[in-house]
């Protein structure tokens, strides 16, 4: 006789183990460049100071040093959302010796959990050029006119003004853009990229550009200056545009954030009214960016 709690108590350990094994069978790409933080609140707010709107001022003997108020920066709000999926097992399925086929269900559930996180993270890049998805400064993540909040009306770009396919020349130009990056106070704040993030379709192109000793696709015996720039090529199947590519600095220089309110959990529950068991998995989190600094995005597909 199956009593209350017996069904889930017998099956849960094995199903839970299969779930964890399947979830970890492939590495998560997004963890390489999102700052992962735990949250204990309904939402998180990320605030920053823009800096001072001017340089040091000369002062003479017995004169006071000039005082200025710091210019407030941006406040980004991260509201956590719940995500989950589950399935139901009947007692007949187990009694009729079909437990072997059931073992594929936690595997499929785990893959969906991993894929959902990858899709959510990749959407930051896939929608990064869209005017419909704006950050705290009123601009998309990748834009040519990010306002410098203490820069006297100046703007900063983290993309090209026109589409540029991934090439030796365009990659060099993007690196120069990042070297001349300015902070919100208008002071040069060079960005050193560490990751060249590309869709699967650009993996071979990226390796040809960074892997050759001489400049690729050239008959000249010119040294490939990009080879020793320390760029790691990361391919991501969840990037949905075959032509777009991205440069990312270390996580300490970017502001891509993932807040986890509930970690990924599993729940096993008996339903006595129909002699079944539920296997549920869920988490609660939020994704986003607080500032455009440290990332450079390029829309490919240039017209030749």
FIDO-277726 format. One line per field, with one value per residue (C-alpha): residue in three letters; z, y, x. Coordinates in pm, whole numbers, always signed. Layout:
// residues N
type <- c(ALA  ...) .
c3 <- c(Z  ...) .
c2 <- c(Y  ...) .
c1 <- c(X  ...) .
// end
This chain:
// residues 304
type <- c(UNK  UNK  UNK  UNK  UNK  UNK  UNK  UNK  UNK  UNK  UNK  UNK  UNK  UNK  UNK  UNK  UNK  UNK  UNK  UNK  UNK  UNK  UNK  UNK  UNK  UNK  UNK  UNK  UNK  UNK  UNK  UNK  UNK  UNK  UNK  UNK  UNK  UNK  UNK  UNK  UNK  UNK  UNK  UNK  UNK  UNK  UNK  UNK  UNK  UNK  UNK  UNK  UNK  UNK  UNK  UNK  UNK  UNK  UNK  UNK  UNK  UNK  UNK  UNK  UNK  UNK  UNK  UNK  UNK  UNK  UNK  UNK  UNK  UNK  UNK  UNK  UNK  UNK  UNK  UNK  UNK  UNK  UNK  UNK  UNK  UNK  UNK  UNK  UNK  UNK  UNK  UNK  UNK  UNK  UNK  UNK  UNK  UNK  UNK  UNK  UNK  UNK  UNK  UNK  UNK  UNK  UNK  UNK  UNK  UNK  UNK  UNK  UNK  UNK  UNK  UNK  UNK  UNK  UNK  UNK  UNK  UNK  UNK  UNK  UNK  UNK  UNK  UNK  UNK  UNK  UNK  UNK  UNK  UNK  UNK  UNK  UNK  UNK  UNK  UNK  UNK  UNK  UNK  UNK  UNK  UNK  UNK  UNK  UNK  UNK  UNK  UNK  UNK  UNK  UNK  UNK  UNK  UNK  UNK  UNK  UNK  UNK  UNK  UNK  UNK  UNK  UNK  UNK  UNK  UNK  UNK  UNK  UNK  UNK  UNK  UNK  UNK  UNK  UNK  UNK  UNK  UNK  UNK  UNK  UNK  UNK  UNK  UNK  UNK  UNK  UNK  UNK  UNK  UNK  UNK  UNK  UNK  UNK  UNK  UNK  UNK  UNK  UNK  UNK  UNK  UNK  UNK  UNK  UNK  UNK  UNK  UNK  UNK  UNK  UNK  UNK  UNK  UNK  UNK  UNK  UNK  UNK  UNK  UNK  UNK  UNK  UNK  UNK  UNK  UNK  UNK  UNK  UNK  UNK  UNK  UNK  UNK  UNK  UNK  UNK  UNK  UNK  UNK  UNK  UNK  UNK  UNK  UNK  UNK  UNK  UNK  UNK  UNK  UNK  UNK  UNK  UNK  UNK  UNK  UNK  UNK  UNK  UNK  UNK  UNK  UNK  UNK  UNK  UNK  UNK  UNK  UNK  UNK  UNK  UNK  UNK  UNK  UNK  UNK  UNK  UNK  UNK  UNK  UNK  UNK  UNK  UNK  UNK  UNK  UNK  UNK  UNK  UNK  UNK  UNK  UNK  UNK  UNK  UNK  UNK  UNK  UNK  UNK  UNK) .
c3 <- c(+0  -94  +195  +198  +98  +1  -376  -378  -99  -300  -635  -542  -462  -800  -1001  -817  -892  -1261  -1274  -1126  -1352  -1665  -1564  -1527  -1839  -2034  -1899  -1879  -2108  -1940  -1612  -1783  -1806  -1580  -1220  -1012  -682  -427  -328  -15  -133  -380  -605  -618  -702  -838  -795  -907  -891  -1220  -1073  -1062  -1355  -1382  -1314  -1021  -983  -907  -575  -418  -77  +197  -58  -4  -216  -436  -325  -562  -523  -696  -986  -924  -1165  -1263  -1062  -1218  -1068  -1097  -1033  -977  -1182  -1120  -1370  -1344  -1508  -1395  -1483  -1326  -1279  -1229  -994  -1281  -1478  -1198  -1108  -1471  -1465  -1685  -1446  -1701  -1940  -1656  -1608  -1919  -1770  -1511  -1779  -2008  -1719  -1630  -1989  -2003  -1682  -1819  -2156  -1999  -1816  -2131  -2331  -2063  -2048  -2426  -2465  -2315  -2626  -2877  -2786  -2708  -3017  -2985  -2901  -2728  -2456  -2282  -1978  -1700  -1927  -2182  -2440  -2551  -2420  -2749  -2876  -3035  -2797  -2435  -2235  -2008  -1697  -1573  -1911  -2001  -2255  -2428  -2536  -2558  -2814  -2762  -3115  -3471  -3655  -3943  -3960  -3969  -4029  -3808  -3974  -3889  -3961  -3774  -3469  -3455  -3481  -3200  -2976  -3042  -2951  -2617  -2548  -2587  -2364  -2128  -1792  -1701  -1582  -1926  -1815  -2028  -1879  -2119  -2142  -2194  -2354  -2258  -2451  -2817  -2805  -3131  -3258  -3381  -3740  -3669  -3469  -3757  -3866  -3513  -3492  -3830  -3722  -3383  -3452  -3750  -3710  -4005  -4093  -4222  -4583  -4683  -4903  -4704  -4442  -4175  -3811  -3673  -3385  -3260  -3184  -2852  -2728  -2484  -2633  -2552  -2818  -2670  -2897  -2782  -2957  -2801  -2993  -3253  -3514  -3722  -3793  -3465  -3247  -2912  -2706  -2327  -2054  -1728  -1509  -1282  -1571  -1694  -1538  -1656  -1356  -1250  -916  -772  -525  -522  -643  -874  -661  -700  -529  -515  -399  -380  -504  -325  -515  -835  -705  -877  -798  -911  -991  -1004  -1061  -1027  -952  -910  -1051  -1253  -1536  -1679  -1705  -1497  -1735  -2089  -1984  -2061  -2350  -2722  -2966  -3343  -3585  -3876  -4215  -4378  -4735  -4969) .
c2 <- c(+0  +346  +585  +962  +1067  +716  +767  +1076  +945  +633  +803  +1147  +1055  +891  +1156  +1437  +1287  +1245  +1608  +1744  +1525  +1637  +2005  +1998  +1794  +2114  +2431  +2744  +3012  +3312  +3258  +3369  +3735  +3805  +3912  +3665  +3791  +3657  +3861  +3863  +4123  +4150  +4360  +4505  +4858  +4939  +5301  +5467  +5810  +5979  +6169  +6536  +6770  +6913  +6860  +6968  +7348  +7541  +7727  +7967  +8024  +8041  +7983  +7721  +7411  +7426  +7198  +7041  +6802  +6470  +6424  +6142  +5854  +5602  +5381  +5048  +4838  +4459  +4301  +3926  +3695  +3333  +3058  +2693  +2372  +2027  +1699  +1440  +1066  +822  +527  +301  +401  +282  -25  -140  -151  +155  +327  +308  +539  +781  +840  +1059  +1308  +1470  +1489  +1682  +1903  +1985  +2072  +2307  +2476  +2529  +2645  +2895  +3065  +3073  +3226  +3488  +3587  +3587  +3815  +4096  +4073  +3968  +4273  +4495  +4714  +4750  +5093  +4911  +4778  +5071  +5100  +5357  +5621  +5587  +5414  +5049  +4856  +4918  +5273  +5554  +5823  +5714  +6041  +6110  +6223  +6451  +6512  +6844  +6704  +6473  +6121  +5789  +5509  +5135  +5031  +5137  +5382  +5135  +4753  +4593  +4226  +4058  +4106  +4185  +4555  +4589  +4410  +4645  +4944  +4813  +4767  +5129  +5241  +5065  +5207  +5558  +5489  +5767  +5740  +5947  +6232  +6258  +6115  +5848  +5504  +5247  +4913  +4600  +4335  +3972  +3793  +3795  +3667  +3528  +3309  +2960  +3086  +3314  +3067  +2981  +3343  +3446  +3172  +3266  +3630  +3563  +3238  +3319  +3452  +3689  +3916  +3682  +3696  +3902  +3823  +4061  +3916  +4148  +4039  +3974  +4225  +4086  +3743  +3849  +4070  +3802  +3765  +3446  +3333  +3230  +3090  +3096  +2900  +3120  +3431  +3453  +3672  +3499  +3825  +4017  +4001  +4144  +4238  +4202  +4315  +4131  +4114  +4377  +4627  +4538  +4587  +4277  +4141  +3832  +3843  +3513  +3538  +3165  +2917  +2640  +2406  +2079  +1981  +1632  +1610  +1330  +1391  +1141  +1236  +1078  +861  +1059  +1246  +1592  +1677  +2056  +2271  +2650  +2952  +3328  +3575  +3890  +3986  +4313  +4574  +4883  +5060  +5018  +5035  +4731  +4591  +4666  +4527  +4521  +4452  +4253  +4197  +4494  +4564  +4504) .
c1 <- c(+0  +132  +90  +119  +470  +584  +580  +800  +1023  +1108  +1169  +1305  +1670  +1729  +1546  +1723  +2063  +1980  +1863  +2187  +2402  +2217  +2223  +2602  +2678  +2755  +2919  +2707  +2851  +2688  +2875  +3197  +3095  +2794  +2857  +2656  +2515  +2271  +1968  +1753  +1501  +1214  +1437  +1787  +1897  +2240  +2351  +2672  +2834  +2922  +3217  +3317  +3246  +3593  +3965  +4183  +4207  +4523  +4524  +4770  +4921  +4655  +4378  +4113  +4096  +3786  +3501  +3253  +2963  +2988  +2745  +2493  +2508  +2244  +2010  +1916  +1638  +1646  +1306  +1321  +1100  +1003  +1077  +977  +865  +756  +593  +365  +423  +137  +161  +55  +361  +585  +379  +386  +765  +816  +1057  +1339  +1157  +1089  +1460  +1471  +1224  +1456  +1724  +1492  +1378  +1740  +1827  +1529  +1644  +1995  +1866  +1626  +1911  +2124  +1836  +1772  +2138  +2181  +1879  +2089  +2307  +2041  +1830  +2128  +2082  +1704  +1563  +1277  +1511  +1677  +1900  +1893  +2048  +1767  +1983  +2017  +2315  +2501  +2464  +2664  +2536  +2556  +2549  +2847  +2662  +2941  +3096  +2940  +2697  +2947  +2855  +3032  +2995  +3029  +2939  +3014  +2790  +2749  +2744  +3088  +3154  +3410  +3750  +4109  +4052  +3721  +3857  +4157  +3924  +3704  +4007  +4106  +3753  +3782  +4127  +3983  +3684  +3585  +3414  +3108  +3333  +3494  +3829  +3993  +3925  +4073  +3896  +4105  +3884  +3940  +3665  +3571  +3214  +3079  +2794  +2881  +2886  +3186  +3397  +3629  +3661  +3758  +4020  +4164  +4198  +4355  +4539  +4761  +5115  +5078  +4788  +4514  +4396  +4701  +5001  +5218  +5448  +5306  +5299  +4951  +4943  +4611  +4749  +4903  +4621  +4506  +4159  +3972  +3728  +3394  +3124  +2762  +2491  +2223  +2329  +2054  +2226  +2493  +2677  +2688  +3000  +3108  +3413  +3392  +3627  +3686  +3378  +3536  +3514  +3166  +2826  +2641  +2453  +2265  +2083  +1962  +1676  +1601  +1861  +1749  +1537  +1354  +1030  +876  +516  +260  -94  -315  -631  -498  -209  +61  +380  +487  +848  +886  +1191  +1204  +1418  +1374  +1622  +1685  +1922  +2041  +2310  +2378  +2617  +2747  +3111  +3326  +3124  +3142  +2887  +2895  +2615  +2754  +2607  +2776  +2672  +2967) .
// end
